[in-house]
Amino acid sequence: MTEEPRLSAQDMIDRLAPVLSPRVRIRAVAALLAGVGGTVFVGTLWWSEPGPLPGRTHLAFALFTAFCLAWATYGGWLLTRRVPLFATDRVIAAWIGLAASLATTAVVTVVAVQRGTGAGLALAVGGLFVAVALALAVRAHARRAALLRRMHELTGREER
């Protein structure tokens, strides 16, 4: 037998709480930097346009800026977490990706129809992005549910 006292599952989880894995930290920093960089780039491009822009162009710039800010906020939030996330970070990232792909597909399709080039290609490519984002969202929710079930089995308690 070992001389160390046996820890409960909750004690083991609590001991791991202040530490994010290197993979999660890298993902968080990448999301933060990409979001800030994208916001600066799109904002600068939008601000530096020499003439008046059509309404749909303002809408597109605003959407891209909002999605970049969402990724930057997500990265910052993830870096500040000091509790077990049980794949909540993956669920949030999947929903941001799904929202971005749906909105971008809608905007590109509207622009294609207004230009008279047809919506087929825009819907096909956008549909592919939406399908991938939806698959990732389903996978993230399934992973979170499995982790929460496992935690419940080990601790006998519900999520905090």
Stockholm file with secondary structure:
# STOCKHOLM 1.0

chainA/1-160         MTEEPRLSAQDMIDRLAPVLSPRVRIRAVAALLAGVGGTVFVGTLWWSEPGPLPGRTHLAFALFTAFCLAWATYGGWLLTRRVPLFATDRVIAAWIGLAASLATTAVVTVVAVQRGTGAGLALAVGGLFVAVALALAVRAHARRAALLRRMHELTGREER
#=GR chainA/1-160 SS CCSSCCCCHHHHHHHHTTCCCHHHHHHHHHHHHHHHHHHHHHHHHHHTCSSCCCHHHHHHHHHHHHHHHHHHHHHHHHHHCCSCCTTHHHHHHHHHHHHHHHHHHHHHHHHHHHHTSCSHHHHHHHHHHHHHHHHHHHHHHHHHHHHHHHHHHHHSCCCC
#=GC SS_cons         CCSSCCCCHHHHHHHHTTCCCHHHHHHHHHHHHHHHHHHHHHHHHHHTCSSCCCHHHHHHHHHHHHHHHHHHHHHHHHHHCCSCCTTHHHHHHHHHHHHHHHHHHHHHHHHHHHHTSCSHHHHHHHHHHHHHHHHHHHHHHHHHHHHHHHHHHHHSCCCC
//
